[in-house]
Amino acid sequence: MKKALDFLKDLERNNNKSWFDENRKRYEEAKNEFINRVVDHI
């Protein structure tokens, strides 16, 4: 879950399209980590 939380903290400070485009891979990894955590708890 650390990747997801770190990504969200960075996104809060850099909420613009160019930063997001540069960090899209991190977004995908964070999203997948979060989804897997949720599924594990269902």
Summary of the structure (lengths in Angstrom):
residues: 42
radius of gyration: 11.0
end to end distance: 16.0
largest distance: 35.2
contacts: 97
relative contact order: 0.20
helix: 83%
strand: 0%
